[in-house]
Amino acid sequence: MLSTESKIRLARLFYRLLKLSGFQDRQTVTRSGVRYQLDLREGIDLSIFLFGGFQNHVLSVSPGAVDAVILDVGANIGAITLPLARRHPSAQIHSFEPTCYALEKLRRNLELNPSLSSRVTVNPCFVGATSGTLLEAKAYSSWRLDDTAGAEVHDVHFGLKMEAVATRTSLDDYVEVHQIPKVHLIKIDTDGHEYEVLAGAQKLLAASRPRIILEMCPYLLEENRLTLKDYADVLGAGYRMTALHTGRPFDEKALARVSRRGGIDVLASAC
């Protein structure tokens, strides 16, 4: 399993080859029936351009209902939101993205897909353990493949910190305010803050028992002083975690096999 650093190096190589071949950075393309406006200098955009999607394995998880309610926490440019909307034509998707940079791109991509956008609700906010206003509003939402000199870059995953809105909501507050009776699937990609998202969704988890997709990165667990047991505790009794790409149980032994500077997508589901 490649480390994040190795993945970024490969992406930068692909980007340089495309530039040498005469490709422009700005591309508007259709991939798997979804229209995107892409910037090939960005890691997520480049993945969509070259491989038809970003983290396509996430799309294999069924929400378990035709008229499902899906929460995409950390939606970025819509790389998961839009394919999910196309794959599940009766689903309602609530997308959460706090950074101004990614929000602009997400909204543009929704405009390019009017048949999908009517079923997507965009929420410009952080998601956390509580609702309120943040004093510092920045988050990682850009993985540049060209010059990042002078930028505030994470030393492991190489994300750039971007300005964000100062609003934060918990998922429990969100589903109560919007009167959502049941949530079927939650995707969380918040660069190490997945625990806080789950901590603010305790009523939701108990009532809906949704399937949950989240990323586990050893370096982010260490950075946030968390363990796999902390995640098991916040998910609560009756949930079990499996590695998304294998379906095998995800436990301490499985975590130890993940590259220390990499990550793995995990599915948490109610037994």
Summary of the structure (lengths in Angstrom):
residues: 271
radius of gyration: 17.9
end to end distance: 28.0
largest distance: 54.4
contacts: 854
relative contact order: 0.14
helix: 34%
strand: 26%
